[in-house]
Amino acid sequence: MKKRRFKTELIPPLAEGAFSTRLSLTGNSLLMENHHGITELSTERIVISGSEGSVSLWGENLHVEAMTERQLLIRGRIQSVDFGGENGRD
């Protein structure tokens, strides 16, 4: 059987102290880890700044369920998720 070598580093390391933004969308909830804050907030649109750019949520009855320094939980009827420009600027 032929041995295969796999590259052990698939994702380049981040700068020291930097964290990559991670999104989890399930049902009517969106969990964002390593966010950089909310830049726009209404019941129809929420814009969140992340390390790779901004994330815009569109929907109905959107609200912040919980927020910590690193995690943000949004609930409501999420209809679309758009990814914007660098460092949270569209």
Biopython code that builds the backbone (N, CA, C, O; Angstrom):
import numpy as np
from Bio.PDB.StructureBuilder import StructureBuilder

atoms = [
    (1, "MET", "N", (0.837, -1.168, 0.000)),
    (1, "MET", "CA", (0.000, 0.000, 0.000)),
    (1, "MET", "C", (0.890, 1.241, 0.000)),
    (1, "MET", "O", (1.850, 1.331, 0.765)),
    (2, "LYS", "N", (0.559, 2.193, -0.865)),
    (2, "LYS", "CA", (1.348, 3.410, -1.000)),
    (2, "LYS", "C", (1.053, 4.368, 0.153)),
    (2, "LYS", "O", (-0.107, 4.627, 0.472)),
    (3, "LYS", "N", (2.109, 4.890, 0.774)),
    (3, "LYS", "CA", (1.949, 5.856, 1.863)),
    (3, "LYS", "C", (1.731, 7.244, 1.289)),
    (3, "LYS", "O", (2.359, 7.630, 0.303)),
    (4, "ARG", "N", (0.846, 7.977, 1.909)),
    (4, "ARG", "CA", (0.590, 9.350, 1.486)),
    (4, "ARG", "C", (1.012, 10.300, 2.589)),
    (4, "ARG", "O", (0.842, 10.031, 3.778)),
    (5, "ARG", "N", (1.562, 11.408, 2.160)),
    (5, "ARG", "CA", (1.917, 12.444, 3.127)),
    (5, "ARG", "C", (0.907, 13.582, 2.995)),
    (5, "ARG", "O", (0.592, 14.036, 1.895)),
    (6, "PHE", "N", (0.421, 14.017, 4.124)),
    (6, "PHE", "CA", (-0.535, 15.119, 4.131)),
    (6, "PHE", "C", (0.125, 16.355, 4.708)),
    (6, "PHE", "O", (0.936, 16.284, 5.632)),
    (7, "LYS", "N", (-0.238, 17.465, 4.148)),
    (7, "LYS", "CA", (0.248, 18.729, 4.663)),
    (7, "LYS", "C", (-0.399, 18.955, 6.024)),
    (7, "LYS", "O", (-1.624, 18.923, 6.142)),
    (8, "THR", "N", (0.407, 19.180, 7.038)),
    (8, "THR", "CA", (-0.139, 19.295, 8.387)),
    (8, "THR", "C", (-0.714, 20.678, 8.673)),
    (8, "THR", "O", (-1.558, 20.820, 9.558)),
    (9, "GLU", "N", (-0.275, 21.689, 7.947)),
    (9, "GLU", "CA", (-0.771, 23.039, 8.196)),
    (9, "GLU", "C", (-1.663, 23.466, 7.039)),
    (9, "GLU", "O", (-1.176, 23.962, 6.023)),
    (10, "LEU", "N", (-2.966, 23.273, 7.194)),
    (10, "LEU", "CA", (-3.904, 23.591, 6.129)),
    (10, "LEU", "C", (-4.298, 25.063, 6.129)),
    (10, "LEU", "O", (-4.558, 25.640, 5.073)),
    (11, "ILE", "N", (-4.341, 25.665, 7.307)),
    (11, "ILE", "CA", (-4.719, 27.066, 7.433)),
    (11, "ILE", "C", (-3.522, 27.823, 7.988)),
    (11, "ILE", "O", (-2.952, 27.410, 8.998)),
    (12, "PRO", "N", (-3.123, 28.937, 7.342)),
    (12, "PRO", "CA", (-1.977, 29.676, 7.850)),
    (12, "PRO", "C", (-2.249, 30.206, 9.251)),
    (12, "PRO", "O", (-3.381, 30.570, 9.568)),
    (13, "PRO", "N", (-1.226, 30.251, 10.085)),
    (13, "PRO", "CA", (-1.434, 30.733, 11.454)),
    (13, "PRO", "C", (-1.809, 32.206, 11.466)),
    (13, "PRO", "O", (-1.383, 32.976, 10.605)),
    (14, "LEU", "N", (-2.609, 32.585, 12.450)),
    (14, "LEU", "CA", (-2.999, 33.980, 12.608)),
    (14, "LEU", "C", (-1.923, 34.720, 13.393)),
    (14, "LEU", "O", (-1.117, 34.112, 14.097)),
    (15, "ALA", "N", (-1.926, 36.020, 13.263)),
    (15, "ALA", "CA", (-0.993, 36.825, 14.037)),
    (15, "ALA", "C", (-1.275, 36.617, 15.515)),
    (15, "ALA", "O", (-2.398, 36.292, 15.903)),
    (16, "GLU", "N", (-0.262, 36.805, 16.328)),
    (16, "GLU", "CA", (-0.415, 36.597, 17.756)),
    (16, "GLU", "C", (-1.518, 37.492, 18.308)),
    (16, "GLU", "O", (-1.521, 38.698, 18.062)),
    (17, "GLY", "N", (-2.441, 36.915, 19.046)),
    (17, "GLY", "CA", (-3.546, 37.664, 19.613)),
    (17, "GLY", "C", (-4.744, 37.789, 18.679)),
    (17, "GLY", "O", (-5.788, 38.290, 19.098)),
    (18, "ALA", "N", (-4.628, 37.352, 17.430)),
    (18, "ALA", "CA", (-5.741, 37.459, 16.480)),
    (18, "ALA", "C", (-6.577, 36.177, 16.522)),
    (18, "ALA", "O", (-6.057, 35.083, 16.743)),
    (19, "PHE", "N", (-7.856, 36.336, 16.310)),
    (19, "PHE", "CA", (-8.756, 35.198, 16.296)),
    (19, "PHE", "C", (-9.596, 35.256, 15.035)),
    (19, "PHE", "O", (-10.061, 36.327, 14.645)),
    (20, "SER", "N", (-9.790, 34.132, 14.407)),
    (20, "SER", "CA", (-10.607, 34.072, 13.202)),
    (20, "SER", "C", (-12.085, 34.053, 13.597)),
    (20, "SER", "O", (-12.468, 33.405, 14.570)),
    (21, "THR", "N", (-12.901, 34.766, 12.836)),
    (21, "THR", "CA", (-14.338, 34.805, 13.091)),
    (21, "THR", "C", (-14.971, 33.505, 12.622)),
    (21, "THR", "O", (-14.634, 32.988, 11.557)),
    (22, "ARG", "N", (-15.888, 32.980, 13.425)),
    (22, "ARG", "CA", (-16.577, 31.731, 13.094)),
    (22, "ARG", "C", (-18.072, 31.951, 13.229)),
    (22, "ARG", "O", (-18.537, 32.525, 14.214)),
    (23, "LEU", "N", (-18.826, 31.491, 12.231)),
    (23, "LEU", "CA", (-20.287, 31.620, 12.229)),
    (23, "LEU", "C", (-20.942, 30.256, 12.287)),
    (23, "LEU", "O", (-20.489, 29.312, 11.640)),
    (24, "SER", "N", (-22.004, 30.153, 13.062)),
    (24, "SER", "CA", (-22.833, 28.948, 13.102)),
    (24, "SER", "C", (-24.279, 29.382, 12.967)),
    (24, "SER", "O", (-24.793, 30.127, 13.802)),
    (25, "LEU", "N", (-24.929, 28.919, 11.921)),
    (25, "LEU", "CA", (-26.326, 29.279, 11.666)),
    (25, "LEU", "C", (-27.176, 28.032, 11.804)),
    (25, "LEU", "O", (-27.003, 27.065, 11.063)),
    (26, "THR", "N", (-28.110, 28.060, 12.771)),
    (26, "THR", "CA", (-29.013, 26.931, 12.977)),
    (26, "THR", "C", (-30.412, 27.443, 13.222)),
    (26, "THR", "O", (-30.658, 28.198, 14.163)),
    (27, "GLY", "N", (-31.320, 27.028, 12.373)),
    (27, "GLY", "CA", (-32.709, 27.456, 12.524)),
    (27, "GLY", "C", (-32.827, 28.969, 12.523)),
    (27, "GLY", "O", (-32.465, 29.629, 11.549)),
    (28, "ASN", "N", (-33.333, 29.511, 13.611)),
    (28, "ASN", "CA", (-33.507, 30.953, 13.747)),
    (28, "ASN", "C", (-32.442, 31.586, 14.632)),
    (28, "ASN", "O", (-32.691, 32.614, 15.263)),
    (29, "SER", "N", (-31.260, 30.982, 14.684)),
    (29, "SER", "CA", (-30.177, 31.496, 15.517)),
    (29, "SER", "C", (-28.877, 31.576, 14.739)),
    (29, "SER", "O", (-28.570, 30.712, 13.918)),
    (30, "LEU", "N", (-28.119, 32.631, 15.011)),
    (30, "LEU", "CA", (-26.778, 32.757, 14.462)),
    (30, "LEU", "C", (-25.828, 33.023, 15.614)),
    (30, "LEU", "O", (-26.011, 33.975, 16.373)),
    (31, "LEU", "N", (-24.812, 32.179, 15.743)),
    (31, "LEU", "CA", (-23.778, 32.363, 16.755)),
    (31, "LEU", "C", (-22.517, 32.808, 16.038)),
    (31, "LEU", "O", (-22.051, 32.135, 15.119)),
    (32, "MET", "N", (-21.961, 33.939, 16.452)),
    (32, "MET", "CA", (-20.725, 34.448, 15.862)),
    (32, "MET", "C", (-19.672, 34.487, 16.960)),
    (32, "MET", "O", (-19.861, 35.109, 18.005)),
    (33, "GLU", "N", (-18.567, 33.815, 16.701)),
    (33, "GLU", "CA", (-17.469, 33.800, 17.648)),
    (33, "GLU", "C", (-16.363, 34.719, 17.152)),
    (33, "GLU", "O", (-16.121, 34.812, 15.949)),
    (34, "ASN", "N", (-15.697, 35.391, 18.068)),
    (34, "ASN", "CA", (-14.594, 36.302, 17.776)),
    (34, "ASN", "C", (-15.043, 37.491, 16.933)),
    (34, "ASN", "O", (-14.388, 37.855, 15.957)),
    (35, "HIS", "N", (-16.165, 38.091, 17.321)),
    (35, "HIS", "CA", (-16.679, 39.284, 16.634)),
    (35, "HIS", "C", (-15.928, 40.521, 17.125)),
    (35, "HIS", "O", (-15.197, 40.474, 18.114)),
    (36, "HIS", "N", (-16.125, 41.622, 16.410)),
    (36, "HIS", "CA", (-15.499, 42.891, 16.785)),
    (36, "HIS", "C", (-16.546, 43.965, 17.071)),
    (36, "HIS", "O", (-16.237, 45.156, 17.034)),
    (37, "GLY", "N", (-17.771, 43.555, 17.352)),
    (37, "GLY", "CA", (-18.815, 44.494, 17.727)),
    (37, "GLY", "C", (-19.912, 44.638, 16.682)),
    (37, "GLY", "O", (-19.772, 44.191, 15.543)),
    (38, "ILE", "N", (-20.994, 45.264, 17.090)),
    (38, "ILE", "CA", (-22.146, 45.516, 16.232)),
    (38, "ILE", "C", (-22.036, 46.940, 15.710)),
    (38, "ILE", "O", (-21.827, 47.872, 16.486)),
    (39, "THR", "N", (-22.177, 47.115, 14.390)),
    (39, "THR", "CA", (-22.096, 48.451, 13.804)),
    (39, "THR", "C", (-23.456, 48.992, 13.389)),
    (39, "THR", "O", (-23.598, 50.198, 13.183)),
    (40, "GLU", "N", (-24.462, 48.124, 13.262)),
    (40, "GLU", "CA", (-25.833, 48.563, 12.942)),
    (40, "GLU", "C", (-26.796, 47.579, 13.570)),
    (40, "GLU", "O", (-26.574, 46.368, 13.543)),
    (41, "LEU", "N", (-27.878, 48.113, 14.142)),
    (41, "LEU", "CA", (-28.808, 47.245, 14.847)),
    (41, "LEU", "C", (-30.244, 47.722, 14.652)),
    (41, "LEU", "O", (-30.596, 48.837, 15.035)),
    (42, "SER", "N", (-31.066, 46.867, 14.054)),
    (42, "SER", "CA", (-32.510, 47.095, 13.962)),
    (42, "SER", "C", (-33.166, 45.722, 13.938)),
    (42, "SER", "O", (-32.475, 44.704, 13.897)),
    (43, "THR", "N", (-34.484, 45.686, 13.964)),
    (43, "THR", "CA", (-35.172, 44.387, 13.953)),
    (43, "THR", "C", (-35.165, 43.741, 12.574)),
    (43, "THR", "O", (-35.508, 42.566, 12.439)),
    (44, "GLU", "N", (-34.770, 44.511, 11.529)),
    (44, "GLU", "CA", (-34.700, 43.970, 10.162)),
    (44, "GLU", "C", (-33.272, 43.747, 9.680)),
    (44, "GLU", "O", (-33.051, 42.955, 8.764)),
    (45, "ARG", "N", (-32.295, 44.433, 10.281)),
    (45, "ARG", "CA", (-30.906, 44.307, 9.828)),
    (45, "ARG", "C", (-29.944, 44.478, 10.999)),
    (45, "ARG", "O", (-30.082, 45.389, 11.816)),
    (46, "ILE", "N", (-28.966, 43.577, 11.058)),
    (46, "ILE", "CA", (-27.885, 43.681, 12.039)),
    (46, "ILE", "C", (-26.575, 43.515, 11.282)),
    (46, "ILE", "O", (-26.403, 42.559, 10.525)),
    (47, "VAL", "N", (-25.658, 44.445, 11.490)),
    (47, "VAL", "CA", (-24.337, 44.378, 10.865)),
    (47, "VAL", "C", (-23.315, 44.188, 11.976)),
    (47, "VAL", "O", (-23.279, 44.940, 12.950)),
    (48, "ILE", "N", (-22.476, 43.153, 11.804)),
    (48, "ILE", "CA", (-21.478, 42.796, 12.803)),
    (48, "ILE", "C", (-20.106, 42.873, 12.166)),
    (48, "ILE", "O", (-19.915, 42.425, 11.035)),
    (49, "SER", "N", (-19.168, 43.427, 12.873)),
    (49, "SER", "CA", (-17.795, 43.507, 12.405)),
    (49, "SER", "C", (-17.052, 42.241, 12.828)),
    (49, "SER", "O", (-17.139, 41.813, 13.979)),
    (50, "GLY", "N", (-16.317, 41.645, 11.876)),
    (50, "GLY", "CA", (-15.530, 40.457, 12.165)),
    (50, "GLY", "C", (-14.096, 40.641, 11.701)),
    (50, "GLY", "O", (-13.782, 41.643, 11.058)),
    (51, "SER", "N", (-13.235, 39.710, 12.008)),
    (51, "SER", "CA", (-11.823, 39.837, 11.652)),
    (51, "SER", "C", (-11.591, 39.767, 10.143)),
    (51, "SER", "O", (-10.607, 40.319, 9.650)),
    (52, "GLU", "N", (-12.478, 39.099, 9.402)),
    (52, "GLU", "CA", (-12.323, 38.998, 7.950)),
    (52, "GLU", "C", (-13.234, 39.959, 7.198)),
    (52, "GLU", "O", (-13.218, 39.969, 5.967)),
    (53, "GLY", "N", (-14.021, 40.761, 7.891)),
    (53, "GLY", "CA", (-14.938, 41.700, 7.253)),
    (53, "GLY", "C", (-16.251, 41.753, 8.003)),
    (53, "GLY", "O", (-16.376, 41.201, 9.096)),
    (54, "SER", "N", (-17.230, 42.420, 7.412)),
    (54, "SER", "CA", (-18.517, 42.574, 8.080)),
    (54, "SER", "C", (-19.488, 41.471, 7.655)),
    (54, "SER", "O", (-19.366, 40.883, 6.580)),
    (55, "VAL", "N", (-20.445, 41.215, 8.530)),
    (55, "VAL", "CA", (-21.506, 40.248, 8.264)),
    (55, "VAL", "C", (-22.824, 40.983, 8.478)),
    (55, "VAL", "O", (-23.067, 41.524, 9.557)),
    (56, "SER", "N", (-23.677, 41.004, 7.452)),
    (56, "SER", "CA", (-24.984, 41.650, 7.541)),
    (56, "SER", "C", (-26.067, 40.590, 7.564)),
    (56, "SER", "O", (-26.124, 39.722, 6.693)),
    (57, "LEU", "N", (-26.918, 40.668, 8.559)),
    (57, "LEU", "CA", (-28.058, 39.762, 8.673)),
    (57, "LEU", "C", (-29.307, 40.528, 8.312)),
    (57, "LEU", "O", (-29.511, 41.646, 8.785)),
    (58, "TRP", "N", (-30.146, 39.938, 7.479)),
    (58, "TRP", "CA", (-31.422, 40.516, 7.092)),
    (58, "TRP", "C", (-32.513, 39.565, 7.532)),
    (58, "TRP", "O", (-32.363, 38.350, 7.411)),
    (59, "GLY", "N", (-33.617, 40.105, 8.046)),
    (59, "GLY", "CA", (-34.705, 39.243, 8.461)),
    (59, "GLY", "C", (-35.792, 40.004, 9.174)),
    (59, "GLY", "O", (-35.983, 41.200, 8.953)),
    (60, "GLU", "N", (-36.503, 39.300, 10.033)),
    (60, "GLU", "CA", (-37.606, 39.869, 10.806)),
    (60, "GLU", "C", (-37.413, 39.532, 12.274)),
    (60, "GLU", "O", (-36.936, 38.451, 12.621)),
    (61, "ASN", "N", (-37.789, 40.469, 13.127)),
    (61, "ASN", "CA", (-37.696, 40.281, 14.583)),
    (61, "ASN", "C", (-36.293, 39.889, 15.038)),
    (61, "ASN", "O", (-36.148, 39.098, 15.970)),
    (62, "LEU", "N", (-35.268, 40.427, 14.400)),
    (62, "LEU", "CA", (-33.891, 40.126, 14.793)),
    (62, "LEU", "C", (-33.574, 40.829, 16.114)),
    (62, "LEU", "O", (-33.947, 41.984, 16.320)),
    (63, "HIS", "N", (-32.890, 40.125, 16.994)),
    (63, "HIS", "CA", (-32.488, 40.715, 18.263)),
    (63, "HIS", "C", (-31.264, 39.986, 18.808)),
    (63, "HIS", "O", (-31.013, 38.826, 18.483)),
    (64, "VAL", "N", (-30.523, 40.683, 19.630)),
    (64, "VAL", "CA", (-29.348, 40.112, 20.284)),
    (64, "VAL", "C", (-29.835, 39.369, 21.516)),
    (64, "VAL", "O", (-30.362, 39.969, 22.452)),
    (65, "GLU", "N", (-29.654, 38.073, 21.504)),
    (65, "GLU", "CA", (-30.073, 37.228, 22.627)),
    (65, "GLU", "C", (-29.023, 37.256, 23.736)),
    (65, "GLU", "O", (-29.355, 37.315, 24.920)),
    (66, "ALA", "N", (-27.746, 37.212, 23.333)),
    (66, "ALA", "CA", (-26.652, 37.220, 24.307)),
    (66, "ALA", "C", (-25.390, 37.744, 23.625)),
    (66, "ALA", "O", (-25.189, 37.556, 22.425)),
    (67, "MET", "N", (-24.542, 38.410, 24.421)),
    (67, "MET", "CA", (-23.309, 38.955, 23.858)),
    (67, "MET", "C", (-22.239, 38.981, 24.937)),
    (67, "MET", "O", (-22.444, 39.491, 26.038)),
    (68, "THR", "N", (-21.092, 38.415, 24.585)),
    (68, "THR", "CA", (-19.918, 38.506, 25.438)),
    (68, "THR", "C", (-18.804, 39.144, 24.615)),
    (68, "THR", "O", (-19.010, 39.518, 23.461)),
    (69, "GLU", "N", (-17.645, 39.263, 25.206)),
    (69, "GLU", "CA", (-16.513, 39.856, 24.494)),
    (69, "GLU", "C", (-16.165, 39.091, 23.223)),
    (69, "GLU", "O", (-15.693, 39.686, 22.254)),
    (70, "ARG", "N", (-16.391, 37.780, 23.215)),
    (70, "ARG", "CA", (-16.019, 36.951, 22.060)),
    (70, "ARG", "C", (-17.190, 36.341, 21.308)),
    (70, "ARG", "O", (-17.051, 36.008, 20.131)),
    (71, "GLN", "N", (-18.331, 36.187, 21.950)),
    (71, "GLN", "CA", (-19.459, 35.520, 21.300)),
    (71, "GLN", "C", (-20.679, 36.429, 21.217)),
    (71, "GLN", "O", (-20.913, 37.278, 22.077)),
    (72, "LEU", "N", (-21.447, 36.220, 20.153)),
    (72, "LEU", "CA", (-22.654, 36.994, 19.917)),
    (72, "LEU", "C", (-23.726, 36.043, 19.402)),
    (72, "LEU", "O", (-23.509, 35.332, 18.421)),
    (73, "LEU", "N", (-24.873, 36.028, 20.057)),
    (73, "LEU", "CA", (-25.984, 35.158, 19.657)),
    (73, "LEU", "C", (-27.144, 36.039, 19.206)),
    (73, "LEU", "O", (-27.647, 36.863, 19.970)),
    (74, "ILE", "N", (-27.562, 35.853, 17.951)),
    (74, "ILE", "CA", (-28.660, 36.608, 17.361)),
    (74, "ILE", "C", (-29.788, 35.637, 17.063)),
    (74, "ILE", "O", (-29.566, 34.541, 16.547)),
    (75, "ARG", "N", (-31.004, 36.055, 17.396)),
    (75, "ARG", "CA", (-32.187, 35.235, 17.102)),
    (75, "ARG", "C", (-33.197, 36.067, 16.331)),
    (75, "ARG", "O", (-33.184, 37.297, 16.371)),
    (76, "GLY", "N", (-34.060, 35.368, 15.637)),
    (76, "GLY", "CA", (-35.106, 35.993, 14.839)),
    (76, "GLY", "C", (-35.270, 35.199, 13.551)),
    (76, "GLY", "O", (-34.656, 34.148, 13.370)),
    (77, "ARG", "N", (-36.095, 35.710, 12.673)),
    (77, "ARG", "CA", (-36.303, 35.044, 11.377)),
    (77, "ARG", "C", (-35.230, 35.538, 10.413)),
    (77, "ARG", "O", (-35.407, 36.563, 9.755)),
    (78, "ILE", "N", (-34.128, 34.816, 10.331)),
    (78, "ILE", "CA", (-32.995, 35.195, 9.489)),
    (78, "ILE", "C", (-33.300, 34.794, 8.051)),
    (78, "ILE", "O", (-33.493, 33.615, 7.755)),
    (79, "GLN", "N", (-33.343, 35.792, 7.153)),
    (79, "GLN", "CA", (-33.673, 35.536, 5.758)),
    (79, "GLN", "C", (-32.440, 35.511, 4.864)),
    (79, "GLN", "O", (-32.420, 34.788, 3.867)),
    (80, "SER", "N", (-31.413, 36.286, 5.201)),
    (80, "SER", "CA", (-30.183, 36.242, 4.408)),
    (80, "SER", "C", (-29.005, 36.711, 5.239)),
    (80, "SER", "O", (-29.148, 37.462, 6.203)),
    (81, "VAL", "N", (-27.832, 36.238, 4.829)),
    (81, "VAL", "CA", (-26.567, 36.612, 5.455)),
    (81, "VAL", "C", (-25.646, 37.066, 4.336)),
    (81, "VAL", "O", (-25.399, 36.321, 3.387)),
    (82, "ASP", "N", (-25.134, 38.299, 4.447)),
    (82, "ASP", "CA", (-24.225, 38.852, 3.444)),
    (82, "ASP", "C", (-22.876, 39.137, 4.082)),
    (82, "ASP", "O", (-22.796, 39.564, 5.234)),
    (83, "PHE", "N", (-21.820, 38.895, 3.323)),
    (83, "PHE", "CA", (-20.471, 39.137, 3.800)),
    (83, "PHE", "C", (-19.933, 40.359, 3.106)),
    (83, "PHE", "O", (-19.954, 40.438, 1.878)),
    (84, "GLY", "N", (-19.441, 41.335, 3.889)),
    (84, "GLY", "CA", (-19.024, 42.623, 3.345)),
    (84, "GLY", "C", (-17.522, 42.771, 3.245)),
    (84, "GLY", "O", (-16.779, 41.795, 3.146)),
    (85, "GLY", "N", (-17.095, 44.030, 3.272)),
    (85, "GLY", "CA", (-15.692, 44.400, 3.058)),
    (85, "GLY", "C", (-14.787, 44.085, 4.224)),
    (85, "GLY", "O", (-15.204, 43.471, 5.207)),
    (86, "GLU", "N", (-13.552, 44.508, 4.108)),
    (86, "GLU", "CA", (-12.526, 44.212, 5.096)),
    (86, "GLU", "C", (-12.784, 44.918, 6.404)),
    (86, "GLU", "O", (-13.267, 46.049, 6.435)),
    (87, "ASN", "N", (-12.448, 44.223, 7.508)),
    (87, "ASN", "CA", (-12.490, 44.768, 8.853)),
    (87, "ASN", "C", (-13.807, 45.452, 9.201)),
    (87, "ASN", "O", (-13.834, 46.458, 9.909)),
    (88, "GLY", "N", (-14.899, 44.885, 8.689)),
    (88, "GLY", "CA", (-16.206, 45.372, 9.067)),
    (88, "GLY", "C", (-16.707, 46.561, 8.275)),
    (88, "GLY", "O", (-17.742, 47.122, 8.635)),
    (89, "ARG", "N", (-16.026, 46.977, 7.212)),
    (89, "ARG", "CA", (-16.476, 48.103, 6.398)),
    (89, "ARG", "C", (-17.049, 47.566, 5.105)),
    (89, "ARG", "O", (-16.375, 46.818, 4.397)),
    (90, "ASP", "N", (-18.289, 47.934, 4.777)),
    (90, "ASP", "CA", (-18.932, 47.504, 3.524)),
    (90, "ASP", "C", (-18.332, 48.219, 2.343)),
    (90, "ASP", "O", (-18.745, 47.988, 1.206)),
]
sb = StructureBuilder()
sb.init_structure("model")
sb.init_model(0)
sb.init_chain("A")
sb.init_seg("    ")
for serial, (resi, resn, name, xyz) in enumerate(atoms, 1):
    if name == "N":
        sb.init_residue(resn, " ", resi, " ")
    sb.init_atom(name, np.array(xyz, "f"), 0.0, 1.0, " ", f" {name:<3s}", serial, name[0])
structure = sb.get_structure()
